[in-house]
Amino acid sequence: MRQRHRFAVEEFDEAHDADAFVPRLSPQLREMREAEKSLALNHRYEEAIVQQKLADAQERKEVAKQRRAWKARVVKLRKALLKKHQTELQMLRDRIESARQEQAKTREEETRRLRRRY
């Protein structure tokens, strides 16, 4: 079971590595990029450069915010997965202990019954 859990955690980590993060552009940022493109097409290069710098700054902020939220979500999901594994292991331990106790009880009852016979 531990090997299965280790494999599940490795799969989770591979699926949620840093390369899996894909930023989503906000409508505001898309509008800024369109304005930049429009300015450049109309040969208003100085204004396009200013618009580009503003859009780049906005994009950096958005991507950083999204990355932080994504990392927090991944950490939360990973913790939930580990907690699930711990719960499964504890349930298995409890079942094993319960079976041991049942077996010991049965063995003791059998011993008492045999002693009564003889």
FITOR-797072 format. One record per residue: x, z, y of N, C-alpha, C, O, CB in turn. Coordinates in pm, whole numbers, padded with zeros to 5 digits, always signed. Each point is the difference from the previous one (the first is absolute). Glycine has a CB too. Example, Ala and Ser with C-alpha at 12.3 -4.5 7.8 and 13.67 -1.06 7.14 Angstrom:
FITOR-797072
+01319+00780-00569-00089+00000+00119+00090+00000+00120+00104+00066-00002-00293+00059-00115;+00154-00197+00222+00082+00006+00119-00077+00073+00109+00051+00017+00111+00067-00232-00174;
//
This chain:
FITOR-797072
+00083+00000-00118-00083+00000+00118+00088+00000+00125-00030-00069+00098-00152+00190-00224;+00289-00043+00122+00089+00002+00117+00060-00137+00027+00016-00040+00116+00036+00280-00164;-00020-00310-00058+00055-00134+00017-00104-00093+00063+00032-00080+00088+00120+00116-00288;-00276-00023+00155-00108-00080+00058-00019+00034+00148-00020-00089+00082-00093+00078-00307;+00120+00140+00257-00012+00042+00139+00116-00053+00084-00020-00048+00111-00103+00253-00185;+00243-00197+00019+00118-00049+00072-00015-00151+00027+00032-00048+00108+00112+00227-00217;-00193-00250+00008-00020-00144+00015-00106-00028+00108+00017-00092+00080+00046+00056-00323;-00170+00113+00244-00106-00018+00100+00053+00026+00141-00036-00072+00094-00136+00139-00264;+00255+00034+00185+00058+00031+00132+00096-00112+00043+00002-00039+00116-00023+00287-00162;+00099-00298-00049+00091-00111+00033-00079-00124+00043+00037-00067+00096+00132+00157-00260;-00277-00119+00093-00085-00114+00038-00059+00021+00139-00005-00092+00081-00047+00051-00322;+00006+00163+00266-00056+00032+00132+00104-00021+00109-00028-00062+00103-00128+00228-00209;+00277-00114+00082+00107-00014+00100+00036-00146+00024+00024-00040+00114+00064+00262-00183;-00085-00302-00037+00030-00142+00016-00110-00072+00078+00028-00085+00085+00099+00091-00300;-00250+00030+00187-00113-00065+00068-00010+00042+00146-00057-00073+00081-00063+00063-00299;+00174+00127+00252-00014+00051+00136+00135+00016+00070+00016+00089+00083-00223+00028-00155;+00303-00201+00038+00128+00009+00069-00013-00056+00142-00105-00051+00037+00229+00032-00258;-00017+00028+00298-00005-00040+00142-00037-00147+00017-00058-00037+00102+00229+00211-00053;-00138-00257-00146-00031-00144+00011-00149-00028-00016-00047-00107+00038+00275+00057-00126;-00302+00145+00032-00142-00020-00023-00082+00016+00129-00116-00040+00005+00147+00121-00240;+00030-00023+00338-00070+00021+00127-00018-00133+00072+00096-00074+00022-00001+00307-00004;-00220-00262+00019-00031-00123+00074-00076+00041+00126-00115+00045-00007+00106-00187-00207;+00074+00125+00330-00070+00039+00123-00114-00095+00032+00006-00119-00030+00205+00219+00115;-00315-00047-00024-00114-00080+00041-00002-00005+00153+00006+00103+00066-00138-00039-00276;+00122-00184+00263-00001-00015+00144-00138+00033+00055-00102-00043-00054+00282-00132+00039;-00182+00251+00123-00128+00034+00062-00052-00120+00078+00077-00090+00034-00009+00333-00019;-00197-00246+00013-00056-00109+00080+00067-00009+00138+00022-00109+00052-00240+00137-00173;+00249+00087+00179+00067+00002+00130+00136-00068-00008+00036-00078+00087-00157+00290-00028;+00196-00182-00163+00132-00061-00016-00012-00150-00026+00080-00078+00051+00009+00296-00140;-00187-00257+00011-00020-00144-00024-00033-00072+00130+00048-00111+00023-00128+00161-00256;-00001+00013+00317-00031-00059+00130+00125-00012+00087+00019-00099+00069-00250+00195-00084;+00315+00006+00009+00124-00004+00078+00089-00116-00048+00061-00070+00081-00074+00320-00045;+00019-00269-00167+00082-00110-00055-00060-00136+00039+00073-00094+00030-00003+00243-00223;-00201-00157+00191-00064-00126+00041+00027-00029+00147+00026-00114+00037-00205+00149-00210;+00173+00068+00256+00029-00018+00143+00144-00044+00020+00028-00088+00082-00199+00264-00024;+00262-00117-00133+00141-00038+00006+00017-00147-00037+00070-00075+00068-00002+00311-00126;-00133-00275-00049+00008-00139-00047-00058-00096+00104+00056-00106+00027-00072+00187-00265;-00097-00042+00293-00065-00084+00101+00088-00016+00123+00012-00110+00055-00235+00186-00138;+00284+00033+00127+00090-00007+00116+00119-00092-00027+00040-00079+00085-00109+00312-00020;+00123-00223-00184+00115-00084-00035-00041-00148-00006+00075-00087+00043+00027+00279-00172;-00220-00219+00075-00047-00139-00007-00029-00059+00138+00009-00121+00020-00107+00173-00244;+00065+00034+00319-00026-00045+00137+00125+00005+00088-00008-00008+00123-00227+00088-00148;+00350-00067-00040+00131+00000+00068+00015+00114+00100+00072-00014+00099-00067-00233-00128;-00070+00357+00004+00015+00120+00084+00088+00098-00079-00045+00104-00047-00185-00138+00162;+00357-00005-00125+00091+00068-00091+00033+00143+00042+00011+00088-00085+00083-00309+00032;-00079+00245+00182+00033+00136+00045-00113+00096-00035+00024+00111-00048+00116-00205+00236;-00263+00050-00164-00115+00083-00033-00012+00017-00153-00037+00106-00049-00081-00184+00260;+00151-00028-00283-00006+00007-00147+00102+00101-00052-00028+00072-00096-00047-00312+00086;+00192+00244+00073+00104+00095-00043-00047+00144+00026+00018+00088-00085+00163-00258+00133;-00242+00192+00069-00052+00133+00031-00108+00037-00101-00001+00112-00053+00053-00144+00300;-00142-00061-00274-00108+00024-00097+00058+00026-00139-00050+00084-00074-00105-00230+00209;+00260+00072-00169+00064+00019-00131+00058+00140-00012-00014+00065-00104+00066-00311+00094;+00014+00294+00115+00058+00135-00003-00108+00106-00012+00016+00098-00073+00177-00179+00210;-00303+00061-00066-00111+00095-00010-00059+00000-00142-00028+00105-00057-00022-00140+00302;+00033-00085-00299-00055-00011-00136+00096+00059-00103-00044+00067-00093-00081-00274+00163;+00254+00184-00053+00098+00057-00093-00004+00152+00004+00005+00065-00105+00141-00267+00135;-00154+00259+00090-00006+00146+00013-00127+00053-00066+00005+00100-00073+00126-00111+00288;-00243-00055-00190-00127+00042-00060+00008-00011-00153-00049+00088-00072-00076-00164+00279;+00185-00030-00256+00012-00018-00145+00086+00109-00062-00034+00053-00106+00007-00301+00136;+00138+00282+00033+00086+00106-00052-00077+00132-00010+00011+00072-00099+00191-00185+00199;-00282+00143+00005-00079+00124-00003-00101-00002-00114-00012+00096-00075+00041-00075+00323;-00100-00132-00259-00103-00010-00104+00059+00007-00139-00052+00070-00087-00085-00207+00242;+00245+00064-00176+00062-00001-00133+00053+00139-00035-00014+00046-00114+00076-00290+00143;+00000+00311+00069+00051+00135-00027-00114+00095-00035+00013+00081-00092+00179-00123+00250;-00302+00032-00085-00116+00086-00027-00058-00031-00138-00033+00092-00075-00016-00080+00321;+00036-00139-00278-00054-00039-00131+00093+00043-00113-00046+00045-00105-00070-00240+00213;+00247+00182-00085+00096+00039-00103-00008+00150-00027+00004+00044-00115+00148-00234+00184;-00163+00270+00038-00013+00145-00018-00126+00033-00079+00003+00082-00092+00121-00042+00308;-00234-00103-00180-00126+00025-00071+00010-00045-00145-00049+00068-00090-00078-00096+00305;+00192-00085-00239+00017-00052-00136+00085+00095-00083-00033+00030-00115+00013-00265+00201;+00131+00284-00027+00087+00092-00073-00074+00130-00032+00014+00053-00110+00187-00152+00224;-00279+00148-00018-00076+00123-00024-00101-00022-00114-00019+00088-00084+00046-00021+00327;-00089-00183-00244-00097-00031-00106+00069-00009-00136-00052+00050-00099-00090-00173+00267;+00260+00059-00171+00074-00012-00126+00042+00137-00050-00010+00029-00120+00092-00256+00189;-00034+00313+00022+00039+00135-00040-00120+00075-00057+00012+00068-00102+00168-00065+00279;-00294-00016-00112-00122+00067-00046-00041-00052-00139-00035+00079-00088-00038-00048+00329;+00077-00162-00259-00036-00058-00130+00098+00043-00109-00041+00028-00113-00059-00224+00232;+00229+00201-00085+00102+00040-00098-00021+00146-00041+00009+00034-00118+00155-00200+00216;-00193+00251+00002-00025+00141-00031-00123+00014-00091-00001+00081-00092+00103-00014+00312;-00204-00147-00192-00121+00004-00082+00032-00043-00144-00050+00058-00095-00092-00105+00299;+00226-00056-00217+00038-00047-00133+00078+00108-00074-00025+00025-00119+00031-00262+00203;+00088+00302-00016+00078+00106-00063-00089+00119-00037+00018+00061-00105+00185-00134+00234;-00298+00104-00042-00092+00111-00031-00086-00034-00121-00026+00085-00085+00022-00021+00328;-00038-00189-00252-00079-00044-00115+00083+00015-00128-00051+00045-00103-00077-00208+00248;+00256+00126-00138+00088+00013-00117+00018+00146-00038-00003+00035-00118+00122-00246+00184;-00100+00297+00035+00015+00142-00028-00126+00056-00065+00007+00081-00093+00151-00059+00287;-00273-00065-00145-00127+00045-00057-00012-00045-00145-00042+00077-00087-00064-00086+00316;+00143-00117-00256-00006-00050-00137+00091+00081-00092-00038+00036-00111-00014-00265+00198;+00174+00257-00039+00094+00079-00081-00053+00141-00024+00011+00054-00110+00179-00189+00201;-00248+00195+00013-00053+00135-00016-00117+00001-00097-00014+00092-00081+00088-00036+00315;-00159-00157-00227-00112-00010-00093+00051-00014-00143-00055+00059-00093-00088-00164+00272;+00248+00026-00197+00059-00016-00134+00058+00132-00049-00020+00038-00115+00072-00278+00166;+00020+00311+00038+00054+00131-00038-00112+00096-00039+00010+00074-00098+00185-00111+00253;-00303+00035-00076-00113+00088-00030-00063-00034-00134-00036+00090-00077-00006-00065+00322;+00028-00155-00274-00056-00041-00130+00090+00044-00114-00048+00047-00103-00062-00244+00213;+00241+00181-00091+00095+00042-00104-00008+00150-00022-00004+00046-00114+00157-00236+00175;-00157+00266+00048-00007+00146-00011-00131+00042-00065-00002+00091-00083+00147-00067+00286;-00253-00089-00166-00130+00030-00059+00002-00029-00151-00051+00079-00080-00062-00132+00300;+00173-00058-00258+00010-00036-00142+00086+00101-00074-00031+00036-00114+00002-00279+00171;+00137+00289+00005+00086+00102-00063-00077+00129-00022+00006+00060-00107+00196-00162+00215;-00274+00143-00005-00077+00124-00013-00107-00013-00108-00022+00093-00078+00064-00044+00320;-00107-00163-00245-00102-00024-00102+00062+00001-00140-00056+00055-00095-00078-00190+00261;+00250+00073-00175+00070-00003-00129+00042+00141-00042-00015+00038-00117+00096-00273+00166;-00029+00313+00043+00042+00137-00031-00120+00083-00041+00006+00080-00094+00186-00099+00256;-00303+00001-00090-00123+00073-00033-00048-00036-00140-00037+00087-00078-00025-00080+00321;+00062-00136-00273-00043-00046-00132+00092+00054-00108-00047+00044-00105-00048-00252+00208;+00225+00205-00077+00097+00050-00097-00021+00150-00024+00009+00046-00114+00156-00223+00187;-00192+00252+00032-00022+00144-00014-00128+00027-00077-00004+00091-00084+00127-00051+00299;-00228-00116-00188-00125+00017-00074+00020-00031-00148-00052+00070-00087-00078-00130+00294;+00205-00046-00235+00029-00035-00140+00079+00111-00068-00026+00034-00115+00025-00278+00175;+00097+00300+00012+00081+00108-00056-00087+00121-00031+00011+00059-00107+00190-00141+00235;-00290+00119-00035-00091+00113-00022-00091-00023-00120-00023+00089-00081+00030-00041+00326;-00058-00170-00254-00089-00033-00111+00074+00008-00133-00053+00052-00098-00080-00200+00251;+00256+00096-00155+00078+00006-00123+00035+00145-00036+00000+00034-00118+00093-00261+00168;-00065+00311+00048+00034+00139-00028-00121+00075-00055+00014+00086-00086+00160-00091+00268;-00292-00028-00134-00122+00064-00048-00026-00037-00147-00049+00081-00078-00045-00085+00312;+00128-00117-00268-00021-00046-00138+00090+00074-00096-00042+00035-00111-00023-00260+00194;+00187+00249-00043+00097+00058-00095+00026+00140+00028+00078+00063-00070+00023-00275+00044;
//
